[in-house]
Amino acid sequence: MFLSIPHHLQVNLNAKVMDFIFNDRWNFSVLNRFPHIKSLAEHVTIPFELSEDKRIWKSSDNGFLTFKNVYEFKYGVGQNIKWVKDLWCTYIPPTKSFMVWRIMHNKVPTDENLWSRGF
């Protein structure tokens, strides 16, 4: 349930913010059945100028949600390791870079590694 509102009621919620403003003040008579939502909404300041409702992504600079924002939110910012750019560059063949990467991560199929994996 979203904000403690039963799912069967959520589908009927289509009001806009301006529907809850009367004479430049909040009108929350409809929210008396949902005191938690009412208390959250009472902390929101009514702007003086009229503007269209829009969603804003707090974690971005411009308020828009981008794929990059989602990726960073989900997975965090990755490590910046200098040797990676040196290893994976255009003048080193990918097969050689891959071999060095496997050596660094102990993924080379040596007899010892194969035996430890049950081969």
KOLGU-4560 file (N, C-alpha, C; in nm, 3 decimals, padded with zeros to 5 digits):
<recs>
<n_xx: 00.084 n_yy: -00.119 n_zz: 00.000 ca_xx: 00.000 ca_yy: 00.000 ca_zz: 00.000 c_xx: 00.088 c_yy: 00.125 c_zz: 00.000 mol: A seq: 1 type: MET>
<n_xx: 00.047 n_yy: 00.221 n_zz: -00.076 ca_xx: 00.118 ca_yy: 00.348 ca_zz: -00.089 c_xx: 00.059 c_yy: 00.447 c_zz: 00.010 mol: A seq: 2 type: PHE>
<n_xx: 00.140 n_yy: 00.499 n_zz: 00.102 ca_xx: 00.096 ca_yy: 00.595 ca_zz: 00.203 c_xx: -00.024 c_yy: 00.545 c_zz: 00.283 mol: A seq: 3 type: LEU>
<n_xx: -00.029 n_yy: 00.417 n_zz: 00.308 ca_xx: -00.135 ca_yy: 00.354 ca_zz: 00.387 c_xx: -00.273 c_yy: 00.368 c_zz: 00.322 mol: A seq: 4 type: SER>
<n_xx: -00.276 n_yy: 00.386 n_zz: 00.191 ca_xx: -00.403 ca_yy: 00.392 ca_zz: 00.118 c_xx: -00.423 c_yy: 00.257 c_zz: 00.053 mol: A seq: 5 type: ILE>
<n_xx: -00.538 n_yy: 00.191 n_zz: 00.079 ca_xx: -00.563 ca_yy: 00.060 ca_zz: 00.018 c_xx: -00.554 c_yy: 00.068 c_zz: -00.135 mol: A seq: 6 type: PRO>
<n_xx: -00.504 n_yy: -00.039 n_zz: -00.194 ca_xx: -00.482 ca_yy: -00.041 ca_zz: -00.339 c_xx: -00.611 c_yy: -00.016 c_zz: -00.417 mol: A seq: 7 type: HIS>
<n_xx: -00.722 n_yy: -00.070 n_zz: -00.373 ca_xx: -00.847 ca_yy: -00.052 ca_zz: -00.448 c_xx: -00.893 c_yy: 00.094 c_zz: -00.450 mol: A seq: 8 type: HIS>
<n_xx: -00.842 n_yy: 00.177 n_zz: -00.357 ca_xx: -00.874 ca_yy: 00.319 ca_zz: -00.359 c_xx: -00.773 c_yy: 00.400 c_zz: -00.439 mol: A seq: 9 type: LEU>
<n_xx: -00.650 n_yy: 00.349 n_zz: -00.449 ca_xx: -00.545 ca_yy: 00.422 ca_zz: -00.519 c_xx: -00.578 c_yy: 00.447 c_zz: -00.665 mol: A seq: 10 type: GLN>
<n_xx: -00.644 n_yy: 00.352 n_zz: -00.728 ca_xx: -00.674 ca_yy: 00.366 ca_zz: -00.871 c_xx: -00.769 c_yy: 00.482 c_zz: -00.899 mol: A seq: 11 type: VAL>
<n_xx: -00.846 n_yy: 00.524 n_zz: -00.797 ca_xx: -00.942 ca_yy: 00.633 ca_zz: -00.815 c_xx: -00.885 c_yy: 00.769 c_zz: -00.777 mol: A seq: 12 type: ASN>
<n_xx: -00.761 n_yy: 00.773 n_zz: -00.733 ca_xx: -00.701 ca_yy: 00.901 ca_zz: -00.692 c_xx: -00.645 c_yy: 00.972 c_zz: -00.814 mol: A seq: 13 type: LEU>
<n_xx: -00.711 n_yy: 01.077 n_zz: -00.857 ca_xx: -00.666 ca_yy: 01.151 ca_zz: -00.974 c_xx: -00.673 c_yy: 01.301 c_zz: -00.953 mol: A seq: 14 type: ASN>
<n_xx: -00.681 n_yy: 01.345 n_zz: -00.828 ca_xx: -00.688 ca_yy: 01.488 ca_zz: -00.797 c_xx: -00.553 c_yy: 01.554 c_zz: -00.817 mol: A seq: 15 type: ALA>
<n_xx: -00.555 n_yy: 01.683 n_zz: -00.839 ca_xx: -00.434 ca_yy: 01.764 ca_zz: -00.851 c_xx: -00.420 c_yy: 01.848 c_zz: -00.726 mol: A seq: 16 type: LYS>
<n_xx: -00.304 n_yy: 01.905 n_zz: -00.707 ca_xx: -00.277 ca_yy: 01.988 ca_zz: -00.590 c_xx: -00.376 c_yy: 02.103 c_zz: -00.582 mol: A seq: 17 type: VAL>
<n_xx: -00.406 n_yy: 02.165 n_zz: -00.696 ca_xx: -00.496 ca_yy: 02.280 ca_zz: -00.696 c_xx: -00.637 c_yy: 02.244 c_zz: -00.648 mol: A seq: 18 type: MET>
<n_xx: -00.673 n_yy: 02.117 n_zz: -00.650 ca_xx: -00.803 ca_yy: 02.075 ca_zz: -00.600 c_xx: -00.812 c_yy: 02.085 c_zz: -00.448 mol: A seq: 19 type: ASP>
<n_xx: -00.698 n_yy: 02.097 n_zz: -00.380 ca_xx: -00.695 ca_yy: 02.104 ca_zz: -00.235 c_xx: -00.665 c_yy: 02.245 c_zz: -00.183 mol: A seq: 20 type: PHE>
<n_xx: -00.668 n_yy: 02.344 n_zz: -00.271 ca_xx: -00.643 ca_yy: 02.483 ca_zz: -00.231 c_xx: -00.772 c_yy: 02.562 c_zz: -00.252 mol: A seq: 21 type: ILE>
<n_xx: -00.812 n_yy: 02.633 n_zz: -00.146 ca_xx: -00.932 ca_yy: 02.716 ca_zz: -00.152 c_xx: -00.900 c_yy: 02.848 c_zz: -00.084 mol: A seq: 22 type: PHE>
<n_xx: -00.917 n_yy: 02.961 n_zz: -00.155 ca_xx: -00.884 ca_yy: 03.094 ca_zz: -00.104 c_xx: -00.740 c_yy: 03.101 c_zz: -00.053 mol: A seq: 23 type: ASN>
<n_xx: -00.648 n_yy: 03.050 n_zz: -00.133 ca_xx: -00.504 ca_yy: 03.051 ca_zz: -00.102 c_xx: -00.469 c_yy: 02.978 c_zz: 00.027 mol: A seq: 24 type: ASP>
<n_xx: -00.550 n_yy: 02.883 n_zz: 00.067 ca_xx: -00.521 ca_yy: 02.803 ca_zz: 00.187 c_xx: -00.552 c_yy: 02.657 c_zz: 00.155 mol: A seq: 25 type: ARG>
<n_xx: -00.488 n_yy: 02.567 n_zz: 00.230 ca_xx: -00.513 ca_yy: 02.424 ca_zz: 00.212 c_xx: -00.654 c_yy: 02.390 c_zz: 00.257 mol: A seq: 26 type: TRP>
<n_xx: -00.719 n_yy: 02.303 n_zz: 00.185 ca_xx: -00.851 ca_yy: 02.250 ca_zz: 00.221 c_xx: -00.838 c_yy: 02.098 c_zz: 00.225 mol: A seq: 27 type: ASN>
<n_xx: -00.816 n_yy: 02.045 n_zz: 00.345 ca_xx: -00.791 ca_yy: 01.901 ca_zz: 00.359 c_xx: -00.908 c_yy: 01.825 c_zz: 00.418 mol: A seq: 28 type: PHE>
<n_xx: -01.027 n_yy: 01.874 n_zz: 00.400 ca_xx: -01.142 ca_yy: 01.805 ca_zz: 00.457 c_xx: -01.155 c_yy: 01.661 c_zz: 00.404 mol: A seq: 29 type: SER>
<n_xx: -01.114 n_yy: 01.639 n_zz: 00.281 ca_xx: -01.120 ca_yy: 01.503 ca_zz: 00.224 c_xx: -01.016 c_yy: 01.411 c_zz: 00.285 mol: A seq: 30 type: VAL>
<n_xx: -00.911 n_yy: 01.468 n_zz: 00.345 ca_xx: -00.804 ca_yy: 01.386 ca_zz: 00.399 c_xx: -00.822 c_yy: 01.352 c_zz: 00.548 mol: A seq: 31 type: LEU>
<n_xx: -00.935 n_yy: 01.384 n_zz: 00.604 ca_xx: -00.956 ca_yy: 01.354 ca_zz: 00.747 c_xx: -00.947 c_yy: 01.205 c_zz: 00.776 mol: A seq: 32 type: ASN>
<n_xx: -00.980 n_yy: 01.123 n_zz: 00.678 ca_xx: -00.970 ca_yy: 00.978 ca_zz: 00.698 c_xx: -00.827 c_yy: 00.929 c_zz: 00.691 mol: A seq: 33 type: ARG>
<n_xx: -00.734 n_yy: 01.014 n_zz: 00.642 ca_xx: -00.594 ca_yy: 00.975 ca_zz: 00.628 c_xx: -00.506 c_yy: 01.078 c_zz: 00.701 mol: A seq: 34 type: PHE>
<n_xx: -00.501 n_yy: 01.072 n_zz: 00.833 ca_xx: -00.428 ca_yy: 01.174 ca_zz: 00.910 c_xx: -00.279 c_yy: 01.180 c_zz: 00.878 mol: A seq: 35 type: PRO>
<n_xx: -00.219 n_yy: 01.066 n_zz: 00.841 ca_xx: -00.077 ca_yy: 01.065 ca_zz: 00.809 c_xx: -00.050 c_yy: 01.150 c_zz: 00.684 mol: A seq: 36 type: HIS>
<n_xx: -00.131 n_yy: 01.133 n_zz: 00.582 ca_xx: -00.114 ca_yy: 01.210 ca_zz: 00.458 c_xx: -00.145 c_yy: 01.357 c_zz: 00.485 mol: A seq: 37 type: ILE>
<n_xx: -00.246 n_yy: 01.382 n_zz: 00.565 ca_xx: -00.283 ca_yy: 01.520 ca_zz: 00.597 c_xx: -00.169 c_yy: 01.592 c_zz: 00.667 mol: A seq: 38 type: LYS>
<n_xx: -00.104 n_yy: 01.525 n_zz: 00.762 ca_xx: 00.006 ca_yy: 01.590 ca_zz: 00.835 c_xx: 00.126 c_yy: 01.614 c_zz: 00.743 mol: A seq: 39 type: SER>
<n_xx: 00.151 n_yy: 01.523 n_zz: 00.647 ca_xx: 00.259 ca_yy: 01.546 ca_zz: 00.550 c_xx: 00.228 c_yy: 01.667 c_zz: 00.461 mol: A seq: 40 type: LEU>
<n_xx: 00.106 n_yy: 01.675 n_zz: 00.414 ca_xx: 00.067 ca_yy: 01.782 ca_zz: 00.322 c_xx: 00.065 c_yy: 01.918 c_zz: 00.391 mol: A seq: 41 type: ALA>
<n_xx: 00.033 n_yy: 01.923 n_zz: 00.519 ca_xx: 00.028 ca_yy: 02.051 ca_zz: 00.590 c_xx: 00.165 c_yy: 02.116 c_zz: 00.601 mol: A seq: 42 type: GLU>
<n_xx: 00.272 n_yy: 02.041 n_zz: 00.582 ca_xx: 00.407 ca_yy: 02.096 ca_zz: 00.588 c_xx: 00.453 c_yy: 02.154 c_zz: 00.454 mol: A seq: 43 type: HIS>
<n_xx: 00.369 n_yy: 02.146 n_zz: 00.353 ca_xx: 00.404 ca_yy: 02.197 ca_zz: 00.220 c_xx: 00.353 c_yy: 02.340 c_zz: 00.208 mol: A seq: 44 type: VAL>
<n_xx: 00.442 n_yy: 02.430 n_zz: 00.169 ca_xx: 00.406 ca_yy: 02.570 ca_zz: 00.152 c_xx: 00.341 c_yy: 02.591 c_zz: 00.016 mol: A seq: 45 type: THR>
<n_xx: 00.233 n_yy: 02.666 n_zz: 00.015 ca_xx: 00.163 ca_yy: 02.695 ca_zz: -00.110 c_xx: 00.239 c_yy: 02.806 c_zz: -00.182 mol: A seq: 46 type: ILE>
<n_xx: 00.278 n_yy: 02.786 n_zz: -00.307 ca_xx: 00.348 ca_yy: 02.893 ca_zz: -00.381 c_xx: 00.250 c_yy: 03.005 c_zz: -00.419 mol: A seq: 47 type: PRO>
<n_xx: 00.303 n_yy: 03.126 n_zz: -00.431 ca_xx: 00.219 ca_yy: 03.241 ca_zz: -00.466 c_xx: 00.186 c_yy: 03.245 c_zz: -00.614 mol: A seq: 48 type: PHE>
<n_xx: 00.278 n_yy: 03.200 n_zz: -00.699 ca_xx: 00.251 ca_yy: 03.201 ca_zz: -00.843 c_xx: 00.196 c_yy: 03.066 c_zz: -00.885 mol: A seq: 49 type: GLU>
<n_xx: 00.104 n_yy: 03.069 n_zz: -00.979 ca_xx: 00.046 ca_yy: 02.945 ca_zz: -01.030 c_xx: 00.145 c_yy: 02.879 c_zz: -01.124 mol: A seq: 50 type: LEU>
<n_xx: 00.161 n_yy: 02.751 n_zz: -01.109 ca_xx: 00.246 ca_yy: 02.675 ca_zz: -01.199 c_xx: 00.191 c_yy: 02.534 c_zz: -01.209 mol: A seq: 51 type: SER>
<n_xx: 00.228 n_yy: 02.469 n_zz: -01.317 ca_xx: 00.179 ca_yy: 02.333 ca_zz: -01.341 c_xx: 00.250 c_yy: 02.235 c_zz: -01.248 mol: A seq: 52 type: GLU>
<n_xx: 00.178 n_yy: 02.136 n_zz: -01.199 ca_xx: 00.238 ca_yy: 02.031 ca_zz: -01.116 c_xx: 00.339 c_yy: 01.953 c_zz: -01.197 mol: A seq: 53 type: ASP>
<n_xx: 00.450 n_yy: 01.918 n_zz: -01.133 ca_xx: 00.548 ca_yy: 01.834 ca_zz: -01.201 c_xx: 00.628 c_yy: 01.757 c_zz: -01.097 mol: A seq: 54 type: LYS>
<n_xx: 00.680 n_yy: 01.645 n_zz: -01.139 ca_xx: 00.765 ca_yy: 01.563 ca_zz: -01.053 c_xx: 00.908 c_yy: 01.611 c_zz: -01.065 mol: A seq: 55 type: ARG>
<n_xx: 00.977 n_yy: 01.613 n_zz: -00.951 ca_xx: 01.115 ca_yy: 01.658 ca_zz: -00.951 c_xx: 01.200 c_yy: 01.552 c_zz: -00.884 mol: A seq: 56 type: ILE>
<n_xx: 01.309 n_yy: 01.514 n_zz: -00.950 ca_xx: 01.405 ca_yy: 01.418 ca_zz: -00.895 c_xx: 01.505 c_yy: 01.497 c_zz: -00.811 mol: A seq: 57 type: TRP>
<n_xx: 01.500 n_yy: 01.479 n_zz: -00.679 ca_xx: 01.582 ca_yy: 01.557 ca_zz: -00.588 c_xx: 01.732 c_yy: 01.537 c_zz: -00.609 mol: A seq: 58 type: LYS>
<n_xx: 01.772 n_yy: 01.420 n_zz: -00.653 ca_xx: 01.915 ca_yy: 01.389 ca_zz: -00.664 c_xx: 01.981 c_yy: 01.442 c_zz: -00.790 mol: A seq: 59 type: SER>
<n_xx: 01.906 n_yy: 01.513 n_zz: -00.875 ca_xx: 01.968 ca_yy: 01.565 ca_zz: -00.998 c_xx: 01.984 c_yy: 01.716 c_zz: -00.987 mol: A seq: 60 type: SER>
<n_xx: 02.068 n_yy: 01.770 n_zz: -01.073 ca_xx: 02.092 ca_yy: 01.914 ca_zz: -01.073 c_xx: 01.974 c_yy: 01.993 c_zz: -01.129 mol: A seq: 61 type: ASP>
<n_xx: 01.907 n_yy: 01.937 n_zz: -01.231 ca_xx: 01.801 ca_yy: 02.010 ca_zz: -01.298 c_xx: 01.660 c_yy: 01.962 c_zz: -01.263 mol: A seq: 62 type: ASN>
<n_xx: 01.647 n_yy: 01.859 n_zz: -01.179 ca_xx: 01.516 ca_yy: 01.810 ca_zz: -01.140 c_xx: 01.462 c_yy: 01.700 c_zz: -01.229 mol: A seq: 63 type: GLY>
<n_xx: 01.528 n_yy: 01.672 n_zz: -01.341 ca_xx: 01.482 ca_yy: 01.567 ca_zz: -01.432 c_xx: 01.549 c_yy: 01.434 c_zz: -01.397 mol: A seq: 64 type: PHE>
<n_xx: 01.477 n_yy: 01.327 n_zz: -01.416 ca_xx: 01.528 ca_yy: 01.193 ca_zz: -01.391 c_xx: 01.587 c_yy: 01.138 c_zz: -01.521 mol: A seq: 65 type: LEU>
<n_xx: 01.717 n_yy: 01.106 n_zz: -01.518 ca_xx: 01.782 ca_yy: 01.049 ca_zz: -01.636 c_xx: 01.824 c_yy: 00.906 c_zz: -01.605 mol: A seq: 66 type: THR>
<n_xx: 01.859 n_yy: 00.832 n_zz: -01.709 ca_xx: 01.905 ca_yy: 00.695 ca_zz: -01.689 c_xx: 02.031 c_yy: 00.693 c_zz: -01.604 mol: A seq: 67 type: PHE>
<n_xx: 02.117 n_yy: 00.792 n_zz: -01.623 ca_xx: 02.240 ca_yy: 00.802 ca_zz: -01.545 c_xx: 02.207 c_yy: 00.818 c_zz: -01.396 mol: A seq: 68 type: LYS>
<n_xx: 02.107 n_yy: 00.902 n_zz: -01.363 ca_xx: 02.066 ca_yy: 00.918 ca_zz: -01.224 c_xx: 02.017 c_yy: 00.786 c_zz: -01.165 mol: A seq: 69 type: ASN>
<n_xx: 01.939 n_yy: 00.714 n_zz: -01.242 ca_xx: 01.886 ca_yy: 00.585 ca_zz: -01.195 c_xx: 01.999 c_yy: 00.486 c_zz: -01.171 mol: A seq: 70 type: VAL>
<n_xx: 02.092 n_yy: 00.479 n_zz: -01.265 ca_xx: 02.205 ca_yy: 00.387 ca_zz: -01.252 c_xx: 02.288 c_yy: 00.421 c_zz: -01.128 mol: A seq: 71 type: TYR>
<n_xx: 02.320 n_yy: 00.550 n_zz: -01.109 ca_xx: 02.399 ca_yy: 00.589 ca_zz: -00.993 c_xx: 02.324 c_yy: 00.566 c_zz: -00.863 mol: A seq: 72 type: GLU>
<n_xx: 02.192 n_yy: 00.586 n_zz: -00.864 ca_xx: 02.111 ca_yy: 00.561 ca_zz: -00.745 c_xx: 02.109 c_yy: 00.413 c_zz: -00.710 mol: A seq: 73 type: PHE>
<n_xx: 02.097 n_yy: 00.330 n_zz: -00.813 ca_xx: 02.087 ca_yy: 00.185 ca_zz: -00.792 c_xx: 02.222 c_yy: 00.122 c_zz: -00.759 mol: A seq: 74 type: LYS>
<n_xx: 02.325 n_yy: 00.157 n_zz: -00.833 ca_xx: 02.454 ca_yy: 00.090 ca_zz: -00.821 c_xx: 02.563 c_yy: 00.175 c_zz: -00.758 mol: A seq: 75 type: TYR>
<n_xx: 02.540 n_yy: 00.303 n_zz: -00.740 ca_xx: 02.643 ca_yy: 00.390 ca_zz: -00.685 c_xx: 02.745 c_yy: 00.427 c_zz: -00.791 mol: A seq: 76 type: GLY>
<n_xx: 02.828 n_yy: 00.522 n_zz: -00.756 ca_xx: 02.932 ca_yy: 00.566 ca_zz: -00.850 c_xx: 03.046 c_yy: 00.465 c_zz: -00.845 mol: A seq: 77 type: VAL>
<n_xx: 03.090 n_yy: 00.421 n_zz: -00.961 ca_xx: 03.194 ca_yy: 00.320 ca_zz: -00.969 c_xx: 03.331 c_yy: 00.373 c_zz: -00.929 mol: A seq: 78 type: GLY>
<n_xx: 03.424 n_yy: 00.282 n_zz: -00.921 ca_xx: 03.561 ca_yy: 00.318 ca_zz: -00.886 c_xx: 03.630 c_yy: 00.378 c_zz: -01.008 mol: A seq: 79 type: GLN>
<n_xx: 03.717 n_yy: 00.473 n_zz: -00.984 ca_xx: 03.797 ca_yy: 00.532 ca_zz: -01.090 c_xx: 03.939 c_yy: 00.481 c_zz: -01.073 mol: A seq: 80 type: ASN>
<n_xx: 03.973 n_yy: 00.373 n_zz: -01.146 ca_xx: 04.103 ca_yy: 00.309 ca_zz: -01.134 c_xx: 04.186 c_yy: 00.346 c_zz: -01.257 mol: A seq: 81 type: ILE>
<n_xx: 04.301 n_yy: 00.407 n_zz: -01.234 ca_xx: 04.383 ca_yy: 00.458 ca_zz: -01.344 c_xx: 04.431 c_yy: 00.348 c_zz: -01.439 mol: A seq: 82 type: LYS>
<n_xx: 04.474 n_yy: 00.233 n_zz: -01.384 ca_xx: 04.533 ca_yy: 00.130 ca_zz: -01.470 c_xx: 04.433 c_yy: 00.072 c_zz: -01.569 mol: A seq: 83 type: TRP>
<n_xx: 04.302 n_yy: 00.087 n_zz: -01.543 ca_xx: 04.202 ca_yy: 00.032 ca_zz: -01.634 c_xx: 04.212 c_yy: 00.099 c_zz: -01.771 mol: A seq: 84 type: VAL>
<n_xx: 04.229 n_yy: 00.231 n_zz: -01.772 ca_xx: 04.242 ca_yy: 00.302 ca_zz: -01.901 c_xx: 04.370 c_yy: 00.264 c_zz: -01.972 mol: A seq: 85 type: LYS>
<n_xx: 04.475 n_yy: 00.234 n_zz: -01.895 ca_xx: 04.600 ca_yy: 00.192 ca_zz: -01.958 c_xx: 04.590 c_yy: 00.051 c_zz: -02.015 mol: A seq: 86 type: ASP>
<n_xx: 04.516 n_yy: -00.035 n_zz: -01.948 ca_xx: 04.502 ca_yy: -00.174 ca_zz: -01.992 c_xx: 04.408 c_yy: -00.186 c_zz: -02.112 mol: A seq: 87 type: LEU>
<n_xx: 04.292 n_yy: -00.121 n_zz: -02.105 ca_xx: 04.193 ca_yy: -00.131 ca_zz: -02.211 c_xx: 04.201 c_yy: -00.007 c_zz: -02.300 mol: A seq: 88 type: TRP>
<n_xx: 04.299 n_yy: -00.002 n_zz: -02.383 ca_xx: 04.317 ca_yy: 00.111 ca_zz: -02.475 c_xx: 04.325 c_yy: 00.058 c_zz: -02.618 mol: A seq: 89 type: CYS>
<n_xx: 04.322 n_yy: 00.149 n_zz: -02.713 ca_xx: 04.316 ca_yy: 00.109 ca_zz: -02.854 c_xx: 04.445 c_yy: 00.048 c_zz: -02.907 mol: A seq: 90 type: THR>
<n_xx: 04.559 n_yy: 00.082 n_zz: -02.848 ca_xx: 04.686 ca_yy: 00.031 ca_zz: -02.901 c_xx: 04.727 c_yy: -00.104 c_zz: -02.840 mol: A seq: 91 type: TYR>
<n_xx: 04.650 n_yy: -00.158 n_zz: -02.747 ca_xx: 04.677 ca_yy: -00.294 ca_zz: -02.695 c_xx: 04.565 c_yy: -00.384 c_zz: -02.746 mol: A seq: 92 type: ILE>
<n_xx: 04.598 n_yy: -00.494 n_zz: -02.811 ca_xx: 04.493 ca_yy: -00.585 ca_zz: -02.860 c_xx: 04.407 c_yy: -00.636 c_zz: -02.744 mol: A seq: 93 type: PRO>
<n_xx: 04.276 n_yy: -00.644 n_zz: -02.764 ca_xx: 04.186 ca_yy: -00.688 ca_zz: -02.658 c_xx: 04.221 c_yy: -00.826 c_zz: -02.600 mol: A seq: 94 type: PRO>
<n_xx: 04.276 n_yy: -00.915 n_zz: -02.683 ca_xx: 04.313 ca_yy: -01.048 ca_zz: -02.632 c_xx: 04.423 c_yy: -01.037 c_zz: -02.527 mol: A seq: 95 type: THR>
<n_xx: 04.516 n_yy: -00.946 n_zz: -02.549 ca_xx: 04.625 ca_yy: -00.926 ca_zz: -02.452 c_xx: 04.571 c_yy: -00.859 c_zz: -02.325 mol: A seq: 96 type: LYS>
<n_xx: 04.484 n_yy: -00.760 n_zz: -02.342 ca_xx: 04.425 ca_yy: -00.693 ca_zz: -02.225 c_xx: 04.345 c_yy: -00.793 c_zz: -02.142 mol: A seq: 97 type: SER>
<n_xx: 04.271 n_yy: -00.879 n_zz: -02.211 ca_xx: 04.191 ca_yy: -00.978 ca_zz: -02.141 c_xx: 04.279 c_yy: -01.076 c_zz: -02.063 mol: A seq: 98 type: PHE>
<n_xx: 04.391 n_yy: -01.116 n_zz: -02.122 ca_xx: 04.483 ca_yy: -01.207 ca_zz: -02.054 c_xx: 04.541 c_yy: -01.142 c_zz: -01.929 mol: A seq: 99 type: MET>
<n_xx: 04.580 n_yy: -01.015 n_zz: -01.937 ca_xx: 04.633 ca_yy: -00.945 ca_zz: -01.820 c_xx: 04.524 c_yy: -00.932 c_zz: -01.713 mol: A seq: 100 type: VAL>
<n_xx: 04.403 n_yy: -00.902 n_zz: -01.756 ca_xx: 04.291 ca_yy: -00.892 ca_zz: -01.661 c_xx: 04.269 c_yy: -01.024 c_zz: -01.589 mol: A seq: 101 type: TRP>
<n_xx: 04.273 n_yy: -01.134 n_zz: -01.663 ca_xx: 04.255 ca_yy: -01.267 ca_zz: -01.603 c_xx: 04.367 c_yy: -01.299 c_zz: -01.504 mol: A seq: 102 type: ARG>
<n_xx: 04.489 n_yy: -01.262 n_zz: -01.537 ca_xx: 04.602 ca_yy: -01.284 ca_zz: -01.445 c_xx: 04.580 c_yy: -01.204 c_zz: -01.317 mol: A seq: 103 type: ILE>
<n_xx: 04.540 n_yy: -01.077 n_zz: -01.330 ca_xx: 04.521 ca_yy: -00.991 ca_zz: -01.213 c_xx: 04.408 c_yy: -01.040 c_zz: -01.122 mol: A seq: 104 type: MET>
<n_xx: 04.308 n_yy: -01.106 n_zz: -01.179 ca_xx: 04.194 ca_yy: -01.154 ca_zz: -01.101 c_xx: 04.200 c_yy: -01.304 c_zz: -01.072 mol: A seq: 105 type: HIS>
<n_xx: 04.317 n_yy: -01.362 n_zz: -01.095 ca_xx: 04.340 ca_yy: -01.504 ca_zz: -01.067 c_xx: 04.238 c_yy: -01.593 c_zz: -01.139 mol: A seq: 106 type: ASN>
<n_xx: 04.212 n_yy: -01.562 n_zz: -01.265 ca_xx: 04.116 ca_yy: -01.637 ca_zz: -01.345 c_xx: 04.182 c_yy: -01.715 c_zz: -01.458 mol: A seq: 107 type: LYS>
<n_xx: 04.314 n_yy: -01.727 n_zz: -01.455 ca_xx: 04.386 ca_yy: -01.803 ca_zz: -01.558 c_xx: 04.368 c_yy: -01.952 c_zz: -01.528 mol: A seq: 108 type: VAL>
<n_xx: 04.332 n_yy: -02.032 n_zz: -01.628 ca_xx: 04.307 ca_yy: -02.174 ca_zz: -01.603 c_xx: 04.437 c_yy: -02.255 c_zz: -01.581 mol: A seq: 109 type: PRO>
<n_xx: 04.505 n_yy: -02.226 n_zz: -01.472 ca_xx: 04.625 ca_yy: -02.305 ca_zz: -01.438 c_xx: 04.579 c_yy: -02.436 c_zz: -01.375 mol: A seq: 110 type: THR>
<n_xx: 04.672 n_yy: -02.531 n_zz: -01.362 ca_xx: 04.637 ca_yy: -02.659 ca_zz: -01.301 c_xx: 04.581 c_yy: -02.638 c_zz: -01.160 mol: A seq: 111 type: ASP>
<n_xx: 04.641 n_yy: -02.548 n_zz: -01.085 ca_xx: 04.596 ca_yy: -02.522 ca_zz: -00.947 c_xx: 04.454 c_yy: -02.464 c_zz: -00.944 mol: A seq: 112 type: GLU>
<n_xx: 04.426 n_yy: -02.367 n_zz: -01.031 ca_xx: 04.292 ca_yy: -02.307 ca_zz: -01.035 c_xx: 04.188 c_yy: -02.408 c_zz: -01.081 mol: A seq: 113 type: ASN>
<n_xx: 04.221 n_yy: -02.488 n_zz: -01.182 ca_xx: 04.127 ca_yy: -02.589 ca_zz: -01.230 c_xx: 04.101 c_yy: -02.694 c_zz: -01.122 mol: A seq: 114 type: LEU>
<n_xx: 04.204 n_yy: -02.734 n_zz: -01.049 ca_xx: 04.187 ca_yy: -02.835 ca_zz: -00.944 c_xx: 04.101 c_yy: -02.779 c_zz: -00.830 mol: A seq: 115 type: TRP>
<n_xx: 04.120 n_yy: -02.649 n_zz: -00.795 ca_xx: 04.040 ca_yy: -02.589 ca_zz: -00.687 c_xx: 03.893 c_yy: -02.576 c_zz: -00.726 mol: A seq: 116 type: SER>
<n_xx: 03.865 n_yy: -02.576 n_zz: -00.854 ca_xx: 03.726 ca_yy: -02.568 ca_zz: -00.902 c_xx: 03.667 c_yy: -02.704 c_zz: -00.931 mol: A seq: 117 type: ARG>
<n_xx: 03.742 n_yy: -02.810 n_zz: -00.905 ca_xx: 03.688 ca_yy: -02.946 ca_zz: -00.921 c_xx: 03.710 c_yy: -03.006 c_zz: -01.057 mol: A seq: 118 type: GLY>
<n_xx: 03.796 n_yy: -02.950 n_zz: -01.139 ca_xx: 03.824 ca_yy: -03.009 ca_zz: -01.271 c_xx: 03.943 c_yy: -03.100 c_zz: -01.264 mol: A seq: 119 type: PHE>
</recs>
